[in-house]
Amino acid sequence: MSSDAGVLVLREIEQRLGVAERLAVCIDDPRAQAQVVHGLTEMIRFRMLMIASGYEDGNDATALRSDPAFKLAQDVLPSGPELASQPTLSRLENWPNLRALLRMGTASSFACSTAITTNTASSRSSCSTATDGS
């Protein structure tokens, strides 16, 4: 059971905007890729959803990594593997160097206008980023 079902709505918004993916491509992953369990995009999305849900402290990942709503927001079944741990997220937060931070700033400063109405037939989104050449 989870009291954080709103995280599924936040995940849909994040995926429409592609924020986690935009940020992930800016970071050089120092890990041996053959041993990676949690990808950068997945970890960034998890951390963003934690913060957006009111869990600013990275230590909350210890409890939330097995939360059914957070797992579903990461396309993991509630009975599936746990999400990234607090130490893993702490390492992620320390990886970006100055160059990566500048790239992340550029990637996140996109001009985006999104109109989502309650009428499911009429929702539109138009985004342009500094990284897609628009």
N, C-alpha and C positions, 0 to 999 in steps of 0.2 A: 504494500500500500504506500502511496505517496501523496503528499499534500501540495506537490509542485507541478500539477498538470499544466499550468500556464507555460511551462518551459517548452511544451510542444508547439505552442503558438509562436513563441520567440524563435524557435528553431526554424519554422517556416519563413519567418521574416528574414532571418540571417541567411538562409539558403537562397532566397530571392535576390538578396543584395550581394551574396557571395563574399562576405567580409572575411570569414575564416580562411577561405582559399586564397584571397588576395594577400592576406598577411603572411600565410604560410610560404608562398613562393618567394618572399623577401628574406627568409631566414635560411642560412646555410646549416643544414642538419649535420652535426658532427658525429652522429651515431653510426655504427656499422649497420648498414641498411638490411643485411640478412638477419639481424637480430632484433629489428624494430618490431614492437608489438603495437604501439599506439603512434599513428602518423601525426605529423605536425598539424595538419588541418583538423583532425579529430581532437587533438589536445587543445588547440586554440579555441575551437568551437565549445568544448566542454568548459573551459575557463571563462569564456564570454557569457555562456548561459548561466554559469554559477553567479557571476557578478550581476548580470541582469535580473537574476532571481533574488538578489539580496544577500548572497553569500560572498562577500568581498574577500574574506580571509581564505587563503589557499588551503589552510588546515581543514576546511569544510569538505575538501575533496575526499577525505578519508571516509566520511559517512555517505557522501553523495555518489561515490563511485559504484555503489550497488543499488542506488535508488532506481526503481522501475521507470519513472518518468524521464529521468536523465538518460537512462539507457535507451529508451525508445527514441529520445531526441537525437541519439547518436546512431540510430538504425541497429541497435543491439537489442535482442529479445531480453525481457526481464530475467529469464533463466540463463542468459548468455554470460560471457566473460565480463569481469568487472572493468570499469573504465580506468583511465590513468590515475595513478596514486598521487598523493600530495607531494612526495619527493620528486616524482617525474615532472609534475607541473612546476615545481620550484626550479628544476633544472631548465625547463623551457623558458621561464621568465628571465633566466640569467644568460641564455645563449646569445641573443642579438647583440652584435657590436654596434658601434656608431653608424657604420655604413648601412647595416641592416635596419637600424632604427630610422634612418633617413628614407630608405626605400619604403618602409612600412608607413611612414608619414605621408609620402607621396601616394601610395596605394590607397590609403584610407581617406585622402582628401578628394574624393570623387564628387562630381556634381551629379546628384541623383534626385529625381523627383518621382515619388511613388504615390499613386492614388489608389487606395483600396476602399471599396465601398462595401456595405453590408449585402448588396446585391451581388451574389457570386458570379453572375453572368457578366458583370462589368467591373473587372479589376484590371488595371494596367500598371506597368512599371517600365520606366525608361531610365537607364543609367549610362553614363559615360565615365570612363576612368582615365587617369593619366597614363595607365599602363596599356590600354587597348588602342591607343593612337587616335582617339576621338578628341 
